[in-house]
C-alpha cells in the first residue's frame, strides 16, 4: 500500500495542482480533504489550461475524484465548475466523481456575511479572505448550526435549519446594513442544486475503506498551504481549516494507518496573497521581477501575490509538523535570470538570533531575515527533465535546500506543462 498525501509548505500557490495531476497518473483515486472553492489549482496540459477550485485535480485525468467530508461545498459553484470543465472536454459522472454526504455546505448568506465583515476592516486589519463564504460556513459547522448534504433527506428539518442560520447571521447584517436577507429564494436555489448533485453523493469513508482493502493507490490532495493552517499558520491571517497532512485522515474518513507518505510542495521562492507577516518579502524590484516572471496572480481571485526569497526556517517547521518525507520544488525556472539568489537561514528578532519560526504575531512582524547568498545560473532550465542537465549552480541550489532542511527533494518542476519535471524519486513506491 502506498497512499500519498500532498500538502503545501508555504502560503499556498506552490503548484500543488500540477503535481497532483502528474502523480494522479499512478493513482487510482484522488481525494480533497479540506477547504473549499477558495483553493485555486491551475493545470496546463498540451498548452490547454484548466482552472479548478473545488473539483479534485485528478478529474482531468478521469481518475476517481472524491470530495471528502472536511471540505465545505458551495453547491452553486460546484455546478458551475462541473459545467465549465465539461465544456473543456472532461467527462464528469457518478463513476469518476463522488461527494461525501457528510460535507457541510456554503449558503449564499455565508458569502454575503464573509464580504461584509471583511469590508468593515481597514488596511492591514483585513484578513485577505476570498469572500467565498468559507469561514462563515466552517463557523456554522463548529457552532453546530451547519447544514450537510445528508440533511436534505428531511426537507422540513432542512427548512428549520435554513431559518436558524439566516436568523443568526441577519442580526449582524441588520446592524450594519439595516436590512435582513430572506432564506426563501436561497432555499429553493440550493434545493435545486442538491437535486442535480445528489447522484454524486455517497458514504466516502466506506468507499475509501473498500479502496484500501483492495490495495488501491490513493492520493490525498490538500488545499492552501501550511502557514494558512488554522492552528499552525500565521494566525489570524489564516484560512478556516487545518491544512496539515494529518487532516487528510480526519477530512476524508480514511484510517490514518493507510497514509504512508507525505509530499510537501515548495516553491523555489516564496509568495503570499493578502495581508499578514512575510519575513522574506522583497517589496522592491526583486519582488516585482519574481512576480512578473512567475505570473504570480491568484487562480481564484486574480490578486497580485507578494514575492520574496525562500525561507528555510518556515520550511523546516512545515516539514516537522506535517511529517513530510519528500519535497517537490516548483518553479525553479523562474529564477533562471537572477545573478544572485538568497535563502533565509536564520532570523534576528530584537537583536537576538533565532532559529525557529515564532508563533507570536508581533515577533513574526519583527523578523529581520539573515540570508545565505548563492550564485545564480543565468541559464534556461525551463523544460529540463534530467537533473544532470541542469546548470551546475541550479544543481547546487537544489542540493543546498535539501541539506538545510534535511529532507530529500523527489521532484523538481521546471515549467507549467505536465511533462516539465525532473523525477528524482518515485512518489508511489
C-alpha positions as CSV (number, residue, x, y, z in Angstrom):
1,X,0.0,0.0,0.0
2,X,1.4,3.4,-1.0
3,X,-1.1,6.1,-0.3
4,X,0.2,9.6,-0.7
5,X,-0.7,12.9,0.9
6,X,0.2,16.2,-0.9
7,X,0.3,19.4,1.1
8,X,1.7,22.9,0.5
9,X,4.6,24.1,2.8
10,X,4.2,27.9,2.4
11,X,1.1,30.1,2.0
12,X,-0.5,28.2,-0.8
13,X,0.0,28.7,-4.6
14,X,3.0,26.3,-4.5
15,X,1.9,24.4,-7.6
16,X,0.0,21.6,-5.9
17,X,-2.5,21.2,-8.8
18,X,0.2,20.4,-11.4
19,X,1.9,17.9,-9.1
20,X,-1.3,16.2,-8.2
21,X,-2.1,15.9,-11.9
22,X,1.3,14.5,-12.5
23,X,1.1,11.9,-9.8
24,X,-2.6,11.1,-10.5
25,X,-1.4,9.1,-13.5
26,X,-0.1,6.5,-11.0
27,X,-3.1,6.7,-8.6
28,X,-6.5,5.0,-8.6
29,X,-8.3,7.8,-6.7
30,X,-7.7,11.5,-5.7
31,X,-9.3,12.9,-2.6
32,X,-9.8,16.5,-1.5
33,X,-9.9,16.7,2.3
34,X,-10.3,20.4,3.4
35,X,-11.0,23.9,2.3
36,X,-13.5,24.9,-0.3
37,X,-13.5,26.8,-3.6
38,X,-11.1,29.3,-2.2
39,X,-8.4,27.0,-3.4
40,X,-7.1,27.6,-6.9
41,X,-5.4,24.8,-8.9
42,X,-4.1,25.6,-12.4
43,X,-3.2,22.7,-14.7
44,X,-1.6,23.2,-18.1
45,X,-1.9,20.2,-20.4
46,X,-0.8,20.4,-24.0
47,X,-1.0,24.2,-23.8
48,X,-4.6,23.9,-22.6
49,X,-5.3,25.5,-19.2
50,X,-7.7,24.0,-16.7
51,X,-8.6,26.1,-13.6
52,X,-10.1,24.2,-10.7
53,X,-11.0,25.4,-7.3
54,X,-13.3,22.7,-5.8
55,X,-13.0,19.6,-8.1
56,X,-10.1,17.4,-7.2
57,X,-7.3,17.8,-9.8
58,X,-7.4,14.1,-10.7
59,X,-10.7,14.7,-12.5
60,X,-8.7,16.0,-15.5
61,X,-7.1,12.5,-15.8
62,X,-10.5,10.9,-15.4
63,X,-9.4,9.3,-12.1
64,X,-11.9,8.6,-9.4
65,X,-12.1,12.0,-7.7
66,X,-13.5,12.3,-4.2
67,X,-14.6,15.4,-2.1
68,X,-14.2,14.3,1.5
69,X,-16.2,15.3,4.5
70,X,-13.7,18.0,5.6
71,X,-14.5,20.2,2.5
72,X,-17.1,22.9,2.7
73,X,-19.1,22.9,-0.6
74,X,-20.8,25.7,-2.4
75,X,-23.4,23.8,-4.5
76,X,-23.9,26.7,-6.8
77,X,-20.2,27.0,-7.6
78,X,-19.8,23.2,-7.9
79,X,-22.5,23.0,-10.6
80,X,-20.8,25.9,-12.4
81,X,-17.3,24.3,-12.2
82,X,-18.7,21.0,-13.5
83,X,-20.3,22.8,-16.4
84,X,-17.0,24.6,-17.2
85,X,-14.8,21.6,-17.2
86,X,-17.4,19.6,-19.1
87,X,-17.2,22.3,-21.8
88,X,-13.5,21.7,-21.9
89,X,-14.0,18.1,-22.8
90,X,-13.7,16.4,-19.4
91,X,-16.4,13.9,-18.6
92,X,-17.8,14.2,-15.0
93,X,-20.1,11.4,-13.9
94,X,-21.1,9.4,-10.9
95,X,-18.4,6.8,-11.8
96,X,-15.5,9.2,-11.6
97,X,-16.7,11.8,-9.1
98,X,-18.1,11.3,-5.6
99,X,-19.0,13.8,-2.9
100,X,-19.2,12.9,0.8
101,X,-22.8,13.2,2.0
102,X,-21.2,14.5,5.3
103,X,-19.9,17.6,3.6
104,X,-21.2,20.9,5.1
105,X,-22.5,23.4,2.5
106,X,-21.8,27.0,1.9
107,X,-25.0,29.1,1.6
108,X,-25.4,32.5,-0.2
109,X,-25.6,34.2,3.2
110,X,-22.2,32.8,4.1
111,X,-20.7,34.6,1.1
112,X,-22.6,37.8,1.9
113,X,-21.5,37.9,5.5
114,X,-17.9,37.0,4.6
115,X,-17.6,40.0,2.3
116,X,-19.5,42.3,4.7
117,X,-17.2,41.5,7.6
118,X,-14.0,42.0,5.5
119,X,-15.3,45.3,4.2
120,X,-15.7,46.5,7.8
121,X,-11.9,46.0,8.4
122,X,-9.4,48.7,7.4
123,X,-6.0,48.4,5.8
124,X,-3.7,45.8,7.4
125,X,-6.6,44.5,9.6
126,X,-8.1,42.8,6.6
127,X,-7.5,39.1,6.6
128,X,-7.5,38.8,2.8
129,X,-10.4,36.4,2.5
130,X,-11.6,35.4,-0.9
131,X,-15.2,36.4,0.1
132,X,-16.5,33.0,-0.9
133,X,-18.1,32.1,2.4
134,X,-15.6,29.5,3.6
135,X,-15.0,31.0,7.1
136,X,-18.7,31.6,8.0
137,X,-19.6,28.0,6.8
138,X,-16.9,26.5,9.0
139,X,-18.1,28.7,11.9
140,X,-21.6,27.3,11.5
141,X,-20.2,23.8,11.4
142,X,-18.3,24.3,14.6
143,X,-21.3,26.1,16.3
144,X,-23.5,23.1,15.3
145,X,-25.7,25.2,13.1
146,X,-24.3,23.9,9.8
147,X,-26.2,22.0,7.1
148,X,-24.8,18.8,5.5
149,X,-25.9,17.2,2.2
150,X,-27.3,14.4,4.3
151,X,-29.8,16.9,5.8
152,X,-31.6,17.1,2.5
153,X,-33.3,13.8,3.3
154,X,-35.8,15.6,5.5
155,X,-37.0,18.8,3.9
156,X,-39.0,20.1,6.9
157,X,-36.0,19.8,9.2
158,X,-33.8,21.3,6.5
159,X,-36.0,24.4,6.2
160,X,-35.8,24.8,10.0
161,X,-32.0,24.7,9.8
162,X,-32.0,27.3,7.0
163,X,-34.2,29.6,9.0
164,X,-31.9,29.2,12.1
165,X,-28.8,30.1,10.1
166,X,-30.4,33.1,8.4
167,X,-31.8,34.4,11.7
168,X,-28.4,34.1,13.3
169,X,-26.5,36.0,10.6
170,X,-29.2,38.5,10.0
171,X,-28.6,40.0,13.4
172,X,-25.2,41.1,12.2
173,X,-26.3,42.1,8.7
174,X,-29.2,44.2,10.1
175,X,-26.8,46.0,12.4
176,X,-24.6,47.2,9.6
177,X,-27.0,47.4,6.7
178,X,-30.4,47.9,8.3
179,X,-32.0,45.0,6.4
180,X,-32.3,41.3,6.5
181,X,-31.8,38.6,3.9
182,X,-34.6,36.2,3.2
183,X,-33.9,32.5,3.2
184,X,-36.7,31.6,0.8
185,X,-35.2,32.1,-2.6
186,X,-31.9,30.7,-1.4
187,X,-33.6,27.6,-0.1
188,X,-35.2,26.9,-3.4
189,X,-31.9,27.5,-5.3
190,X,-29.8,25.3,-3.0
191,X,-32.5,22.6,-3.1
192,X,-32.4,22.5,-6.9
193,X,-28.6,22.3,-6.8
194,X,-28.8,19.4,-4.4
195,X,-31.2,17.6,-6.7
196,X,-28.7,18.0,-9.6
197,X,-25.7,16.9,-7.5
198,X,-27.3,14.1,-5.4
199,X,-26.2,11.5,-8.0
200,X,-22.6,12.1,-7.0
201,X,-23.1,11.6,-3.2
202,X,-22.1,8.6,-1.2
203,X,-20.5,7.4,2.1
204,X,-17.0,8.3,1.0
205,X,-15.4,6.9,4.2
206,X,-16.8,3.5,3.2
207,X,-15.6,3.9,-0.4
208,X,-12.1,4.7,0.9
209,X,-12.1,1.6,3.1
210,X,-13.1,-0.5,0.1
211,X,-10.3,1.0,-2.0
212,X,-7.8,0.4,0.8
213,X,-9.0,-3.2,1.2
214,X,-8.2,-3.7,-2.5
215,X,-4.7,-2.1,-2.1
216,X,-5.6,0.8,-4.4
217,X,-3.3,3.8,-4.6
218,X,-5.0,6.9,-3.2
219,X,-3.7,10.4,-3.5
220,X,-4.9,12.9,-0.8
221,X,-4.9,16.5,-2.2
222,X,-4.5,19.4,0.3
223,X,-5.6,23.0,-0.4
224,X,-3.9,26.2,0.6
225,X,-0.6,25.8,2.5
226,X,0.9,25.1,5.9
227,X,1.1,28.7,7.0
228,X,-2.6,29.2,6.3
229,X,-3.4,26.4,8.8
230,X,-5.8,27.4,11.5
231,X,-3.6,26.1,14.3
232,X,-0.1,26.3,12.9
233,X,-0.2,29.2,10.5
234,X,0.3,32.9,10.8
235,X,-2.9,33.4,12.8
236,X,-5.2,35.4,12.4
237,X,-4.1,35.7,8.7
238,X,-5.0,32.1,8.0
239,X,-7.8,30.0,6.4
240,X,-10.6,28.3,8.4
241,X,-9.5,24.7,8.3
242,X,-6.4,22.6,9.0
243,X,-4.1,22.3,6.0
244,X,-1.6,20.0,7.7
245,X,-1.2,16.4,6.4
246,X,-2.8,14.8,9.5
247,X,-6.1,16.3,8.4
248,X,-6.1,14.1,5.4
249,X,-7.5,11.4,7.7
250,X,-10.0,13.5,9.5
251,X,-11.2,15.3,6.4
252,X,-11.7,12.2,4.4
253,X,-12.7,9.5,6.9
254,X,-9.7,7.4,5.8
255,X,-8.0,5.4,8.6
256,X,-4.6,7.2,9.4
257,X,-2.8,3.9,9.2
258,X,-3.3,4.0,5.5
259,X,-1.4,7.3,5.0
260,X,2.1,6.1,4.0
261,X,3.9,9.1,2.6
262,X,3.6,12.9,2.7
263,X,5.0,15.1,-0.1
264,X,5.5,18.8,0.6
265,X,5.1,21.2,-2.3
266,X,7.6,24.1,-2.1
267,X,8.0,27.0,-4.5
268,X,11.7,27.8,-5.2
269,X,11.0,31.2,-3.8
270,X,8.1,32.4,-1.6
271,X,4.8,34.1,-2.3
272,X,1.8,35.2,-0.3
273,X,-1.6,36.7,-1.1
274,X,-3.2,39.3,1.2
275,X,-2.1,40.7,4.5
276,X,0.0,39.1,7.2
277,X,3.7,38.7,8.1
278,X,6.1,37.7,5.4
279,X,9.7,37.7,6.7
280,X,11.5,37.3,3.3
281,X,9.2,39.6,1.2
282,X,11.0,41.7,-1.4
283,X,8.8,44.7,-1.7
284,X,11.1,46.1,-4.4
285,X,12.3,45.4,-7.9
286,X,13.4,41.9,-7.0
287,X,9.8,41.1,-5.8
288,X,8.4,42.7,-8.9
289,X,10.7,40.6,-11.1
290,X,9.8,37.3,-9.4
291,X,6.1,38.2,-9.7
292,X,6.3,39.1,-13.4
293,X,8.3,36.0,-14.5
294,X,6.3,33.7,-12.2
295,X,3.0,35.2,-13.3
296,X,2.1,35.5,-9.6
297,X,-1.6,36.2,-9.7
298,X,-4.2,34.2,-7.7
299,X,-6.1,31.5,-9.7
300,X,-9.3,32.2,-7.7
301,X,-9.2,35.9,-7.1
302,X,-6.7,37.2,-9.7
303,X,-5.0,39.1,-6.9
304,X,-1.3,40.0,-7.2
305,X,0.9,37.9,-5.0
306,X,3.6,39.3,-2.7
307,X,7.0,37.7,-3.6
308,X,10.3,37.0,-1.7
309,X,13.1,34.6,-1.2
310,X,12.9,31.0,0.1
311,X,12.6,30.8,3.9
312,X,14.3,27.7,5.3
313,X,13.0,28.1,8.9
314,X,9.4,28.2,7.8
315,X,10.0,25.2,5.6
316,X,11.6,23.2,8.4
317,X,8.5,23.8,10.6
318,X,6.2,22.7,7.9
319,X,8.2,19.5,7.3
320,X,8.3,18.7,11.0
321,X,4.6,19.3,11.8
322,X,3.2,17.7,8.7
323,X,5.6,14.7,8.8
324,X,6.8,15.5,5.3
325,X,9.3,12.9,4.0
326,X,9.8,14.2,0.5
327,X,9.7,17.6,-1.2
328,X,8.7,18.8,-4.6
329,X,10.5,22.0,-5.7
330,X,8.4,24.0,-8.1
331,X,9.0,27.0,-10.4
332,X,12.8,26.6,-10.4
333,X,12.8,28.1,-13.9
334,X,11.5,31.4,-12.5
335,X,15.0,32.0,-11.0
336,X,16.8,31.5,-14.3
337,X,17.7,35.1,-14.9
338,X,18.9,36.0,-11.3
339,X,22.6,36.7,-10.8
340,X,22.3,36.1,-7.1
341,X,19.8,34.0,-5.2
342,X,19.1,34.3,-1.5
343,X,18.0,31.7,1.1
344,X,16.9,32.8,4.6
345,X,18.7,30.5,7.1
346,X,18.0,32.3,10.4
347,X,16.3,35.4,11.9
348,X,17.1,38.3,14.0
349,X,14.3,39.4,16.4
350,X,15.0,42.2,18.8
351,X,18.8,41.8,18.3
352,X,18.6,38.1,19.1
353,X,19.4,35.3,16.6
354,X,16.5,32.9,16.3
355,X,16.5,29.5,14.6
356,X,12.8,28.7,14.7
357,X,9.7,30.5,13.3
358,X,7.9,32.2,16.1
359,X,4.1,31.8,16.7
360,X,3.6,35.3,18.2
361,X,2.3,37.8,15.6
362,X,4.4,40.7,16.9
363,X,7.5,38.6,16.8
364,X,6.7,37.5,13.3
365,X,6.3,41.1,12.2
366,X,9.7,42.0,13.8
367,X,11.7,39.4,12.0
368,X,14.9,40.5,10.2
369,X,15.9,37.7,7.8
370,X,19.5,36.6,7.7
371,X,20.4,35.3,4.3
372,X,22.9,33.0,2.6
373,X,23.6,34.1,-0.9
374,X,24.1,31.6,-3.7
375,X,25.4,32.3,-7.2
376,X,22.6,32.1,-9.8
377,X,22.9,30.1,-13.0
378,X,21.6,32.7,-15.5
379,X,20.8,29.9,-17.9
380,X,17.5,28.4,-19.1
381,X,16.1,25.5,-17.1
382,X,12.6,25.5,-18.4
383,X,11.5,22.1,-19.6
384,X,14.7,20.2,-18.5
385,X,13.8,16.7,-17.4
386,X,17.2,15.3,-16.2
387,X,18.9,16.6,-13.1
388,X,22.4,16.4,-14.6
389,X,21.2,18.6,-17.4
390,X,20.6,21.5,-15.0
391,X,23.2,24.2,-14.8
392,X,25.7,23.4,-12.0
393,X,24.6,26.4,-9.9
394,X,21.0,25.2,-10.2
395,X,22.0,21.8,-9.0
396,X,23.9,23.4,-6.1
397,X,20.8,25.4,-5.2
398,X,18.6,22.3,-5.1
399,X,21.2,20.3,-3.1
400,X,21.6,23.2,-0.6
401,X,17.9,23.4,0.1
402,X,17.8,19.6,0.7
403,X,20.8,19.8,3.1
404,X,19.4,22.7,5.1
405,X,16.0,21.1,5.7
406,X,17.3,17.5,5.9
407,X,14.7,16.2,3.5
408,X,15.0,14.6,0.1
409,X,13.7,16.5,-3.0
410,X,11.8,14.0,-5.0
411,X,10.6,16.1,-7.9
412,X,11.7,19.4,-9.5
413,X,9.2,21.3,-11.6
414,X,10.8,23.2,-14.5
415,X,7.7,24.7,-16.1
416,X,3.9,24.7,-16.0
417,X,3.3,21.9,-18.5
418,X,2.5,18.4,-17.3
419,X,5.8,16.8,-18.5
420,X,8.2,19.6,-17.5
421,X,9.6,17.8,-14.4
422,X,12.7,16.2,-13.1
423,X,11.8,13.0,-11.3
424,X,14.5,12.1,-8.7
425,X,12.5,9.6,-6.6
426,X,9.2,7.9,-7.4
427,X,6.4,9.2,-5.2
428,X,4.4,6.0,-5.2
429,X,6.5,3.1,-4.1
